[in-house]
Amino acid sequence: MLKELQELGSQAIKKIEETKDLKTLNDLRVKYLGKKGPIQEVMKGMKDLSKEERPKVGQVSNKVKQDISNTIEAKREALEREEINKKLREEMIDVTLPSKKPAMGIRHPLTQVIEEIEDLFIGMGYSIAEGPEIEEDHYNFEMLNLPKNHPARDMQDSFYITDETLLRTHTSPVQARTMLEANGKGPIKVICPGKVYRRDTDDATHSHQFMQIEGLVIDEKTTMADLKGTLDIIAKKMFGENREIRLRPSFFPFTEPSVEVDVSCAKCDGDGCSMCKGTGWIEILGAGMVHPNVLKMAGFDPEKYQGFAFGIGPERIAILKYGIDDIRHFYTNDERFIKQFNTK
C-alpha cells in the first residue's frame, strides 16, 4: 500500500508539472485530491492493516497529498504568471505612435455669434447685464412706454403666466432694471443677451423662442451720431469691413426717433440680387434714441441725459453671415448642422 501511494504521488506530480493550462490543472486537483480519487480508494484498505502499519500508511498518505497540493499551487502560480505575461505582450502599447485626438464638443453657431458680439462690445467699454426670463409686465412693457391696453402691445403676442407675469418678449426689461439700479445717474453702457419668447408659428423664418442682444447707452452728450457709429462698427465686424449701413425711419414705443438698420448685401456688394430682393440692402436690426418717457420712468432727467438703444437678433445675424436657409436648424440639434461651424 505504501508503494502504491508513492507511485500515485509521483504520477500525479509528473502530470501536474506537464500541465499547460489552468483548466487541466483544476481537473487534476479534483482527480487526485477529491473524495473519489485513487488515493482515497487506496486508503479504504487501511481497515485491513495491522495497528503498527496504519500510522505509517497515514503519514505517507498525508505527505503524498501535501506534495500534490504544493505542486498544484506552485504550478497555478506559474501558469497565472505566464498568462499575465502573454497578455502584456499581446496588448503592449507603442507609446511612440501618434495619439488619437479626443472628441471635442463644438460651440453652437448662435453661441459663436453671441460671444463675437460680446467680445466686440466689451472691447468698447460695455458691460454685460442679464435678467429673468419670467418677467413682470411692469418691466417688460410699462417701463418701456407701453402701458396696459397700448395698441403697440399687439406687435408682441406674449406668453402670459398670470395677469402680471409672462415670458419676456425681448431683453429690454433688463435695460429697464439696469436704469433703475443706476438711480438716475449715468453713464450706462450695457448689452443684454438672452432668450426671449413670443407666440409665433414656427417656420423657416420665425420661432416662438429665439435669442436677442439689446444694447443701451445713456450719458449727458449721447447723440444719434454715436448710435450710427456704433451700428457701423457692428455691421463691419459681423459682415466685413466693406459693408455699409443705412438708417430708415421706423417706430418703436421705447425710442424716439426710431430707425430700421440695413446693411449692404455681401453677396452682390449692393448691386441687387435674389438675396437682397434686388434692393442691395438687407435689414439687420432696429434702434433709436431712448424715449424721454422711458428715461423719466427710470429716474433719469431727460433734460440732462439722453441715450440710444438697439436690438440685435443673433439668429438673423447668423443666417445672413453663414447663408442658413431655415431658423429651425438652430434648435433641432442635428450634429451634421452643428459640425459645419467647428472653428477649431
C-alpha positions in Angstrom: 0.0 0.0 0.0 2.9 2.3 0.8 4.4 1.7 -2.6 1.1 2.2 -4.3 0.6 5.6 -2.6 4.1 6.7 -3.5 3.6 5.7 -7.2 0.3 7.6 -7.2 2.1 10.7 -5.8 4.9 10.5 -8.4 2.3 10.0 -11.2 0.2 13.0 -10.1 3.2 15.3 -9.7 4.5 14.4 -13.2 1.1 15.1 -14.8 0.8 18.4 -12.8 4.2 19.6 -14.0 3.4 18.8 -17.6 0.1 20.7 -17.5 -0.2 23.7 -19.9 -3.4 25.4 -18.7 -5.4 26.2 -15.6 -8.5 24.1 -16.5 -6.5 20.9 -16.8 -4.7 21.7 -13.6 -8.0 22.0 -11.8 -9.2 18.7 -13.2 -6.1 17.0 -11.8 -6.7 18.5 -8.4 -10.2 17.1 -8.3 -8.9 13.8 -9.7 -6.1 13.2 -7.1 -7.4 15.1 -4.1 -11.1 14.6 -4.4 -13.2 12.2 -2.3 -13.5 9.7 -5.1 -9.8 9.9 -6.2 -7.3 7.0 -6.4 -5.6 8.0 -3.1 -8.9 7.7 -1.2 -9.5 4.3 -2.9 -6.2 3.1 -1.6 -6.9 4.5 1.9 -10.1 2.4 2.1 -7.8 -0.6 2.5 -6.4 0.7 5.8 -9.1 -1.2 7.7 -7.3 -4.4 6.8 -3.9 -3.3 8.1 -2.4 -4.0 11.5 -2.2 -1.4 14.2 1.5 -1.0 13.6 1.1 -0.4 9.8 -1.8 2.1 9.9 0.2 5.1 11.3 2.9 4.6 8.7 0.4 4.5 5.9 -1.5 7.5 7.3 1.8 9.5 7.4 2.7 8.6 3.8 -0.8 9.3 2.7 -0.8 12.8 4.2 2.7 13.5 2.8 1.6 12.5 -0.7 -1.5 14.7 -0.5 0.6 17.6 0.8 3.2 17.2 -2.0 0.5 17.0 -4.7 -1.2 20.1 -3.2 2.1 22.1 -3.0 2.9 21.1 -6.6 -0.6 22.2 -7.8 -0.2 25.6 -6.0 3.2 26.2 -7.5 2.0 25.2 -11.0 -1.0 27.5 -10.7 1.1 30.5 -9.8 3.4 29.7 -12.7 0.5 29.4 -15.2 -1.2 32.6 -14.0 2.1 34.5 -14.2 2.7 33.1 -17.7 -0.9 34.1 -18.7 -0.4 37.7 -17.5 3.0 38.0 -19.3 1.4 36.7 -22.5 -1.5 39.2 -22.2 1.0 42.0 -21.6 3.0 41.1 -24.7 -0.2 40.9 -26.8 -1.6 44.2 -25.5 1.6 46.2 -25.4 1.0 49.8 -26.4 3.5 51.6 -28.6 3.8 54.9 -26.9 5.7 56.4 -29.8 2.6 56.1 -32.1 0.6 59.3 -32.8 -2.3 59.6 -30.3 -5.9 59.9 -31.3 -7.4 63.3 -30.8 -10.2 63.2 -28.2 -13.7 64.1 -29.4 -14.4 67.7 -28.5 -17.7 69.5 -28.3 -18.5 72.2 -30.8 -19.8 75.6 -29.8 -23.3 76.2 -31.3 -23.2 78.8 -34.1 -25.5 81.1 -32.1 -23.1 80.9 -29.2 -20.3 81.8 -31.5 -22.2 84.8 -32.9 -23.2 86.0 -29.4 -19.7 85.6 -28.0 -18.3 87.5 -31.0 -20.7 90.4 -30.4 -20.0 90.3 -26.6 -16.2 90.5 -27.2 -16.8 93.5 -29.6 -18.8 95.4 -27.0 -16.6 94.5 -24.1 -13.7 96.0 -26.1 -15.8 99.2 -26.5 -16.3 99.5 -22.7 -19.7 97.9 -22.4 -20.7 95.5 -19.6 -23.0 92.5 -19.9 -26.3 92.6 -18.0 -28.7 89.7 -17.5 -32.2 89.4 -16.1 -35.1 86.9 -15.5 -36.8 85.1 -18.4 -40.0 85.0 -16.5 -40.6 88.8 -16.2 -43.1 91.2 -14.7 -45.5 93.1 -17.1 -44.3 96.3 -15.4 -40.7 95.8 -16.6 -41.5 94.1 -19.9 -44.0 96.7 -21.1 -44.9 99.6 -18.8 -41.3 100.7 -18.1 -40.8 100.8 -21.8 -43.6 103.3 -22.6 -46.1 100.5 -23.2 -48.9 101.0 -20.7 -51.7 98.5 -20.4 -54.1 98.4 -23.4 -51.5 100.2 -25.5 -52.0 99.1 -29.2 -48.3 98.5 -29.7 -48.5 95.5 -27.4 -50.2 93.7 -30.2 -46.9 93.8 -32.0 -45.6 91.2 -29.5 -48.1 88.4 -28.9 -47.0 87.2 -25.5 -46.9 84.0 -23.3 -48.7 85.2 -20.1 -48.3 83.1 -17.0 -50.6 85.3 -14.8 -52.1 88.8 -15.4 -48.8 90.3 -14.3 -46.1 87.8 -15.3 -45.1 86.5 -18.6 -42.2 85.0 -20.6 -40.3 88.1 -21.6 -40.8 89.2 -25.2 -37.5 91.0 -25.5 -34.4 91.7 -23.3 -35.5 95.3 -22.9 -36.7 94.8 -19.3 -33.0 94.1 -18.4 -32.3 97.6 -19.7 -35.2 99.0 -17.5 -33.8 97.2 -14.4 -30.3 98.5 -15.1 -31.6 102.1 -15.4 -33.5 101.8 -12.1 -30.4 100.4 -10.4 -28.4 103.5 -11.6 -30.7 105.8 -9.5 -30.8 108.4 -12.3 -27.0 108.7 -12.6 -25.1 107.9 -15.8 -23.2 106.9 -17.7 -24.7 103.5 -18.6 -23.2 101.2 -21.3 -24.6 97.7 -21.3 -25.6 94.9 -23.7 -28.2 92.4 -22.6 -28.1 88.9 -24.3 -30.7 86.2 -23.7 -33.6 84.1 -24.7 -37.0 85.7 -25.5 -40.4 84.2 -26.3 -43.3 85.2 -28.5 -46.4 83.4 -29.6 -45.4 82.8 -33.2 -45.9 79.9 -35.6 -42.6 78.2 -36.2 -41.5 78.2 -39.8 -38.3 78.8 -41.8 -38.1 82.5 -40.6 -40.0 82.5 -37.3 -39.7 80.8 -33.9 -41.6 81.0 -30.7 -38.2 81.1 -28.9 -35.2 83.0 -30.1 -32.2 85.0 -28.9 -31.8 88.7 -28.6 -29.0 91.1 -27.7 -30.0 94.6 -26.8 -27.7 97.5 -26.2 -28.2 100.6 -24.1 -26.1 103.7 -23.7 -27.1 106.7 -21.5 -25.0 109.7 -21.0 -25.2 113.5 -21.0 -23.9 114.0 -24.5 -25.0 110.9 -26.4 -26.3 111.6 -29.9 -27.7 110.0 -33.0 -24.2 110.2 -34.5 -22.9 108.0 -31.7 -25.7 105.4 -32.4 -24.8 105.4 -36.1 -21.1 105.0 -35.5 -21.8 102.1 -33.1 -24.1 100.4 -35.7 -21.5 100.8 -38.4 -18.9 99.1 -36.2 -21.3 96.2 -35.6 -22.0 95.8 -39.4 -18.3 95.8 -40.3 -17.4 93.4 -37.5 -20.1 90.8 -38.4 -20.3 91.1 -42.2 -16.9 92.5 -43.3 -15.0 95.8 -43.5 -16.5 96.7 -46.9 -20.1 96.7 -45.6 -22.1 100.0 -45.3 -25.3 100.7 -43.4 -28.3 102.9 -43.9 -30.9 104.1 -41.4 -34.7 104.1 -42.3 -37.3 105.9 -40.1 -39.4 103.4 -38.1 -41.5 103.2 -34.9 -40.8 101.7 -31.6 -42.6 102.8 -28.4 -39.5 103.0 -26.3 -37.3 105.0 -28.8 -37.8 108.4 -30.5 -36.7 108.8 -33.2 -36.6 105.1 -34.2 -34.8 103.5 -37.2 -34.5 100.3 -39.0 -30.9 99.4 -39.9 -29.9 97.9 -43.2 -26.5 96.6 -44.3 -25.3 96.5 -47.9 -25.7 93.0 -49.4 -22.5 91.0 -49.1 -23.5 88.7 -52.0 -23.9 91.4 -54.7 -22.0 94.2 -52.9 -25.1 96.4 -53.1 -25.8 95.9 -56.8 -29.0 93.9 -56.2 -29.6 90.1 -56.2 -32.1 87.5 -55.1 -30.7 87.5 -51.5 -31.4 91.2 -51.1 -34.5 91.1 -53.3 -32.9 93.4 -55.8 -32.5 96.3 -53.4 -28.8 95.9 -52.5 -29.7 96.2 -48.8 -30.6 93.7 -46.0 -32.4 94.6 -42.8 -30.4 93.5 -39.7 -31.8 95.3 -36.6 -33.8 98.1 -35.0 -32.6 101.0 -33.0 -33.3 104.6 -31.8 -32.8 107.2 -29.2 -34.2 106.3 -25.8 -37.7 107.9 -25.4 -37.9 110.7 -22.8 -40.8 108.9 -21.1 -38.6 105.8 -20.6 -35.8 108.0 -19.1 -38.3 109.6 -16.7 -39.8 106.3 -15.5 -36.3 105.0 -14.8 -35.4 108.1 -12.7 -33.3 110.0 -15.3 -33.8 113.7 -16.1 -34.4 113.8 -19.9 -33.2 117.4 -19.9 -29.8 116.3 -18.7 -29.5 112.7 -20.1 -30.2 111.1 -23.4 -29.2 107.8 -24.9 -29.7 105.2 -27.6 -30.8 101.6 -27.7 -30.6 98.8 -30.3 -31.8 95.2 -30.6 -29.8 92.6 -32.4 -31.2 89.1 -33.4 -28.3 86.6 -33.3 -30.3 84.2 -35.4 -30.7 86.8 -38.2 -27.0 87.7 -38.0 -26.0 84.0 -38.2 -28.5 83.4 -41.1 -27.0 86.2 -43.1 -23.4 85.6 -42.1 -23.4 81.8 -42.9 -26.1 81.6 -45.5 -28.5 79.5 -43.4 -31.9 79.0 -45.0 -34.1 77.9 -42.0 -34.1 79.2 -38.5 -35.2 75.8 -37.2 -31.8 74.4 -37.9 -30.6 76.3 -34.8 -32.9 74.3 -32.5 -33.1 70.8 -33.9 -29.7 69.8 -32.5 -28.7 68.0 -35.7 -24.9 67.3 -35.3 -24.4 67.4 -39.1 -25.5 71.1 -39.0 -23.6 72.0 -35.8 -20.3 70.4 -37.1 -20.2 72.8 -40.0 -19.3 75.6 -37.6 -16.3 73.9 -35.9 -13.8 76.7 -35.9 -11.1 74.7 -34.0 
